[in-house]
Amino acid sequence: MKSLSTKIFLGFFLVIIIFTSLILFFTFKTTREHYIETFSKDLRNLNLTLIKPVKQYLLIYDYIGLRQYINEHGQHINIRLTVVDSTGFVLADSKSDPMQMENHMSRPEFQKALKGSNDATLRYSTTVHDEMLYVAIPIYEKQKLLGIARVSMFLSDIDALTTRLSTDIMKIAVVILVLILMSILVLSRNLSKPLTQLSQASRKVALGDFDIKVFIKGRDEINELAVNFNHMTERLKALFDQVTSQKEEYQTVISSIQEGLIVTDTNGNILLSNAGFHNIVKNQNVNNNSIEKIFQDEQVLELFKSVLKKRKPQTKEIQINENYYICSANYIGLKNEIVLLFHDITSIKRLEIMKKEFVVNVSHELRTPLTAIKGFVETLEDDANERNKHYIEIIKRHTDRLISIVQDLLTLSEIEERQSQVMLSKVDLRILLENLTKIFEYKLSEKNIKLIIHVDEAFPKIKIDPFKMEQVFVNLIDNAIKYTDIGFVKIRVYQKDERAIIEISDSGVGIPKVHHPRIFERFYTVDKSRSKKHGGTGLGLSIVKHIVLLHQGEIVVENNPDGGTRFIISIPIKLKTKTINT
């Protein structure tokens, strides 16, 4: 690669050569034209001095004397002299024998003279076979043309003078050119030297050496550039130290996080991981690997794909080996990356399992004595007086409620089993719902509530577990009737995309929005007094939620604009026939 000084020198050299060549060309051209003009004037003046003696010879017809005068005078001044008569016949010529010369009347200079012009003519001479400069002047006597006198000189004489002058000019130009080029060479080196220093310094900065400094003498722009370069390296060093410090702090924070953490690109390739994550995956080769290879379970991959698609934070409970984790995933739009955080909830999960097992065991233990109590109460009721019947009725009602709670707890525990199975079959929801109306005929007529069922005509048969979904509908319809004093309960079924949407709404008292997030928790009640009045166990909506999850669906609750509550169930039209984890 050519250096900057070489490029500057070659650039100036090329410009100066072209510029000098143009100057010399126009100088030579102008000088030659000037010489031709000068010699033309000299020839014109010389010709005027010859007219008088030539005229004397022509008047007396002394052509021999004329030839002798022309020859002597032409040799003396080294100029070619020619005289022709009025017809163009050559009478005398200082360079050639006039008797051997052809008629000259057609020559351009003679034609100009006859027209009254004494301008010079530059042309090739066929007589002497050379380029010549001619000036011709007519000779008159009382307006009678006696002849034409012509003086001429060889153009080579003019070119010789021009060449000598041009040679001198070129010598001077070469000397000046050499001096200029030497000055340019020195200047280019002086200019490129500090730039070379800056270039070498910037290369060191690029390699991480921020302590490099450039010092250039002078107060010009290059010196200012060097000062700015030094300020820039100082600023870069400060910023680099700051970034390094922040990176170390960042690494310290990442390492200190007990939870497992990974950062991936949109293809699932792991870009960053901490020690907590290495412990989760048993120190597998995490770096330069992908989550698809690390995790054999589809749960993490499904969460990853869902976050990538929706671009929103999501959380999911997953199991890795024997441990349980809450996996939180978030999409980072600026970097186009995804962050996954694994929070170990194994101890909480095991405690929850123990609690569920305890509830199941207690429920089983309570079911037999409760059934016995109910039997004895019914026996006592037959022989009791009116006063005792009141107390027996209270015992009976609370016994029934306890039996319902135990039964619901057992049902919920069965549904919440990790390997709960759904027995799928193709069901016509219209027929299923219409059959359920018979269960609620008495309650509907008692409260004068209308049950409206609307299923889209194009709605297909779908694969569900009819027994479990019947539990869902019974719970939701029963709740709607319980908390609606007047009006309607409406069921609407339609298809949206590839999902079946089932809406169950009522015109009842509604559920305040503040309770919506917890409405599906077990034993959670909006109004405890109202729940006791209607004999609710507080487990119905929890059972509903888990059955919907078994069908890979979702359930949400919202308030109707005109009052009342609406539960919206969404389940896939084409449900995968596999075990569903709740």
ZAPA-611131 format. One line per 4 residues: number of its first residue (from 1); for each residue y, x, z of C-alpha. Coordinates in steps of 0.25 Angstrom, whole numbers. Layout:
ZAPA-611131
NUM = Y,X,Z | ...
END
This chain:
ZAPA-611131
1 = 0,0,0 | 14,6,-4 | 23,9,7 | 36,1,9
5 = 44,14,5 | 36,16,-7 | 39,1,-11 | 54,3,-8
9 = 55,16,-16 | 47,10,-28 | 55,-2,-28 | 68,5,-28
13 = 63,15,-38 | 59,4,-48 | 72,-3,-46 | 80,10,-48
17 = 72,15,-60 | 74,1,-67 | 89,1,-63 | 91,15,-68
21 = 84,13,-81 | 93,1,-84 | 105,9,-80 | 101,21,-89
25 = 97,11,-100 | 110,4,-100 | 118,17,-98 | 111,24,-110
29 = 113,11,-119 | 128,10,-115 | 130,25,-117 | 124,25,-131
33 = 133,12,-134 | 145,19,-129 | 142,32,-137 | 140,24,-150
37 = 153,16,-147 | 161,29,-145 | 155,36,-157 | 158,24,-165
41 = 173,25,-161 | 173,40,-164 | 166,38,-178 | 176,27,-181
45 = 188,36,-177 | 182,47,-185 | 180,38,-197 | 195,34,-197
49 = 199,49,-197 | 190,51,-210 | 196,39,-218 | 209,46,-222
53 = 203,59,-228 | 191,51,-234 | 201,41,-240 | 208,53,-247
57 = 195,58,-254 | 192,44,-258 | 205,41,-264 | 204,54,-273
61 = 189,51,-276 | 186,65,-270 | 172,63,-266 | 168,77,-266
65 = 179,81,-256 | 176,68,-248 | 161,73,-247 | 166,87,-243
69 = 175,81,-232 | 165,72,-227 | 154,83,-226 | 163,93,-219
73 = 169,83,-209 | 156,76,-206 | 149,90,-203 | 161,94,-194
77 = 161,82,-185 | 146,80,-187 | 148,65,-191 | 142,59,-203
81 = 153,54,-213 | 151,45,-225 | 160,39,-235 | 157,29,-245
85 = 165,22,-256 | 168,7,-257 | 155,5,-264 | 146,12,-253
89 = 143,24,-261 | 143,36,-252 | 154,46,-255 | 152,56,-244
93 = 143,58,-232 | 142,70,-222 | 127,69,-219 | 121,65,-233
97 = 123,67,-248 | 131,55,-252 | 125,55,-266 | 111,53,-259
101 = 116,42,-251 | 115,27,-254 | 126,17,-255 | 131,14,-241
105 = 139,1,-243 | 128,-7,-236 | 128,1,-223 | 133,-7,-211
109 = 144,2,-207 | 150,1,-221 | 149,-14,-221 | 156,-15,-208
113 = 167,-6,-214 | 169,-15,-226 | 170,-26,-216 | 181,-19,-209
117 = 173,-15,-196 | 172,-1,-192 | 161,-3,-181 | 150,7,-180
121 = 137,5,-185 | 124,10,-179 | 112,11,-189 | 101,20,-195
125 = 105,28,-207 | 96,29,-218 | 103,41,-224 | 102,50,-212
129 = 90,43,-206 | 97,41,-192 | 104,31,-183 | 119,33,-185
133 = 132,27,-180 | 142,23,-192 | 157,19,-193 | 162,16,-207
137 = 177,14,-210 | 182,9,-224 | 192,17,-232 | 203,9,-239
141 = 215,12,-249 | 224,1,-251 | 213,-9,-247 | 204,-2,-257
145 = 190,2,-251 | 189,17,-254 | 176,19,-246 | 170,19,-232
149 = 170,31,-222 | 158,31,-212 | 156,40,-200 | 143,41,-193
153 = 135,49,-183 | 121,50,-179 | 116,40,-167 | 107,52,-162
157 = 120,59,-159 | 125,48,-150 | 111,46,-144 | 111,61,-141
161 = 123,60,-133 | 118,47,-126 | 105,54,-123 | 112,66,-117
165 = 121,57,-108 | 109,48,-105 | 101,60,-101 | 112,65,-91
169 = 113,51,-86 | 97,50,-84 | 98,63,-76 | 108,58,-67
173 = 101,45,-65 | 88,52,-62 | 94,60,-51 | 101,48,-46
177 = 88,40,-47 | 80,51,-39 | 91,52,-28 | 90,36,-27
181 = 75,36,-27 | 75,47,-16 | 85,39,-8 | 77,26,-10
185 = 64,34,-6 | 71,38,7 | 76,25,10 | 63,18,7
189 = 56,27,17 | 67,25,27 | 66,10,25 | 50,9,25
193 = 48,19,37 | 53,9,48 | 46,-2,41 | 33,6,41
197 = 35,8,56 | 37,-7,58 | 24,-10,49 | 16,0,57
201 = 21,-5,70 | 18,-20,66 | 4,-16,62 | 2,-10,77
205 = 8,-23,82 | -2,-31,74 | -13,-22,81 | -8,-26,95
209 = 1,-14,98 | 14,-21,103 | 20,-9,109 | 24,-3,96
213 = 39,0,93 | 46,3,81 | 59,11,81 | 68,12,69
217 = 82,19,68 | 94,12,63 | 100,-2,64 | 96,-8,51
221 = 86,-20,49 | 74,-12,50 | 78,-7,64 | 81,-21,68
225 = 67,-25,63 | 61,-14,71 | 68,-19,84 | 63,-33,81
229 = 49,-28,79 | 49,-21,92 | 54,-34,99 | 43,-41,92
233 = 32,-32,97 | 37,-33,111 | 37,-48,110 | 24,-48,104
237 = 18,-39,115 | 24,-49,125 | 18,-61,118 | 5,-54,116
241 = 4,-50,131 | 8,-65,134 | -3,-70,125 | -13,-60,131
245 = -10,-64,145 | -11,-79,142 | -24,-77,135 | -29,-70,147
249 = -25,-81,156 | -31,-91,146 | -44,-83,146 | -43,-83,162
253 = -41,-98,162 | -52,-101,152 | -62,-92,160 | -58,-98,173
257 = -61,-112,169 | -75,-116,175 | -77,-127,164 | -83,-123,151
261 = -72,-122,140 | -73,-119,125 | -63,-120,114 | -69,-123,100
265 = -63,-124,86 | -65,-137,78 | -78,-132,73 | -84,-130,87
269 = -83,-115,87 | -81,-110,101 | -68,-102,102 | -67,-100,117
273 = -75,-102,129 | -75,-99,144 | -86,-95,154 | -87,-109,159
277 = -92,-113,145 | -102,-101,144 | -108,-106,157 | -110,-120,152
281 = -117,-115,139 | -125,-104,147 | -117,-92,141 | -121,-95,126
285 = -114,-88,115 | -102,-96,115 | -92,-88,107 | -92,-90,92
289 = -101,-102,94 | -99,-116,92 | -101,-128,102 | -112,-134,92
293 = -120,-122,95 | -117,-121,110 | -120,-136,113 | -132,-142,108
297 = -128,-156,115 | -120,-164,105 | -111,-169,116 | -101,-158,115
301 = -102,-158,100 | -98,-173,100 | -87,-170,109 | -82,-159,101
305 = -82,-167,88 | -76,-179,95 | -64,-171,100 | -63,-164,86
309 = -62,-177,79 | -53,-185,89 | -44,-173,93 | -44,-179,107
313 = -49,-173,121 | -63,-179,124 | -72,-177,136 | -87,-179,137
317 = -98,-177,147 | -109,-168,142 | -121,-161,147 | -124,-146,144
321 = -138,-142,149 | -139,-147,163 | -124,-148,166 | -114,-159,163
325 = -100,-157,158 | -87,-164,155 | -83,-159,141 | -68,-160,138
329 = -64,-157,123 | -50,-157,118 | -45,-153,104 | -34,-143,103
333 = -26,-147,91 | -17,-134,90 | -29,-125,89 | -39,-135,83
337 = -48,-132,94 | -57,-139,104 | -58,-136,119 | -70,-141,127
341 = -71,-140,142 | -84,-142,150 | -82,-147,164 | -95,-146,172
345 = -98,-160,179 | -113,-157,182 | -111,-158,197 | -103,-171,195
349 = -114,-176,185 | -125,-173,194 | -118,-180,206 | -116,-192,197
353 = -131,-192,193 | -135,-191,207 | -125,-203,210 | -131,-211,199
357 = -145,-208,204 | -141,-212,218 | -135,-225,213 | -148,-228,205
361 = -157,-225,217 | -148,-233,226 | -148,-245,216 | -163,-244,215
365 = -164,-244,230 | -154,-256,231 | -160,-265,221 | -173,-269,229
369 = -166,-272,242 | -155,-279,235 | -165,-288,228 | -172,-291,241
373 = -159,-294,248 | -156,-304,236 | -169,-310,238 | -168,-312,253
377 = -154,-318,251 | -159,-328,241 | -170,-332,251 | -160,-333,262
381 = -150,-341,254 | -160,-353,252 | -161,-355,268 | -147,-351,271
385 = -137,-361,276 | -123,-363,270 | -116,-353,279 | -127,-342,276
389 = -128,-345,261 | -113,-340,260 | -117,-327,266 | -130,-326,258
393 = -122,-329,245 | -113,-317,248 | -125,-308,251 | -132,-313,238
397 = -119,-310,230 | -117,-296,235 | -132,-293,233 | -131,-298,219
401 = -119,-289,217 | -127,-277,223 | -139,-280,214 | -130,-280,202
405 = -123,-267,206 | -137,-260,208 | -142,-266,194 | -129,-261,187
409 = -130,-247,194 | -145,-246,189 | -141,-251,175 | -129,-241,174
413 = -138,-229,179 | -148,-232,168 | -137,-232,158 | -131,-220,163
417 = -144,-212,161 | -141,-200,152 | -153,-204,143 | -150,-219,143
421 = -156,-225,130 | -151,-236,122 | -161,-245,115 | -154,-248,102
425 = -156,-259,93 | -148,-266,82 | -141,-278,88 | -132,-289,83
429 = -120,-289,93 | -116,-303,89 | -130,-309,94 | -130,-300,106
433 = -116,-305,111 | -119,-319,108 | -132,-319,116 | -124,-313,128
437 = -115,-325,128 | -126,-334,134 | -125,-325,146 | -111,-328,149
441 = -110,-343,145 | -109,-348,159 | -98,-338,163 | -90,-340,151
445 = -91,-356,152 | -88,-354,167 | -75,-347,165 | -72,-354,151
449 = -71,-340,144 | -74,-339,129 | -83,-328,124 | -80,-324,110
453 = -89,-315,102 | -84,-309,89 | -93,-300,81 | -89,-295,67
457 = -97,-301,56 | -99,-287,50 | -103,-281,63 | -117,-275,61
461 = -129,-274,71 | -128,-262,80 | -138,-253,87 | -136,-255,102
465 = -144,-257,115 | -144,-272,116 | -147,-273,131 | -137,-262,135
469 = -126,-268,126 | -129,-282,131 | -126,-276,145 | -112,-271,140
473 = -109,-285,134 | -113,-292,146 | -105,-283,156 | -92,-284,147
477 = -93,-299,144 | -97,-302,159 | -85,-294,164 | -76,-301,153
481 = -80,-315,158 | -79,-311,173 | -64,-306,172 | -59,-317,162
485 = -55,-330,168 | -51,-337,155 | -51,-334,140 | -62,-326,133
489 = -71,-315,131 | -72,-309,117 | -82,-300,111 | -79,-293,98
493 = -88,-284,90 | -84,-276,77 | -86,-263,70 | -76,-252,69
497 = -80,-240,61 | -95,-237,66 | -94,-243,79 | -96,-257,85
501 = -84,-262,93 | -87,-272,104 | -75,-278,111 | -76,-287,123
505 = -63,-293,128 | -58,-304,137 | -46,-311,142 | -48,-308,156
509 = -40,-301,167 | -41,-288,160 | -43,-274,166 | -30,-266,169
513 = -29,-253,161 | -29,-244,173 | -44,-248,175 | -49,-245,161
517 = -53,-230,162 | -62,-233,174 | -67,-247,170 | -81,-242,166
521 = -83,-234,179 | -94,-239,188 | -90,-248,199 | -76,-248,194
525 = -69,-262,196 | -55,-266,191 | -54,-276,202 | -64,-275,214
529 = -61,-289,219 | -63,-295,205 | -76,-287,203 | -82,-292,216
533 = -78,-306,212 | -86,-305,199 | -97,-297,205 | -96,-285,197
537 = -103,-272,200 | -93,-263,193 | -104,-257,184 | -104,-266,172
541 = -93,-258,164 | -100,-245,167 | -113,-250,162 | -106,-255,150
545 = -99,-242,147 | -112,-234,148 | -120,-243,139 | -109,-242,128
549 = -110,-227,130 | -125,-228,128 | -121,-234,114 | -112,-222,111
553 = -100,-232,112 | -87,-233,120 | -81,-244,128 | -66,-246,132
557 = -58,-256,139 | -44,-261,136 | -36,-273,139 | -33,-285,129
561 = -19,-286,125 | -19,-301,129 | -27,-298,142 | -41,-296,146
565 = -50,-284,143 | -57,-278,131 | -69,-269,131 | -72,-262,118
569 = -86,-256,115 | -88,-246,104 | -102,-242,100 | -107,-235,87
573 = -113,-245,76 | -124,-234,73 | -128,-230,87 | -137,-217,88
577 = -150,-220,93 | -151,-209,104 | -149,-207,119 | -135,-210,123
581 = -130,-202,135 | -120,-209,144
END
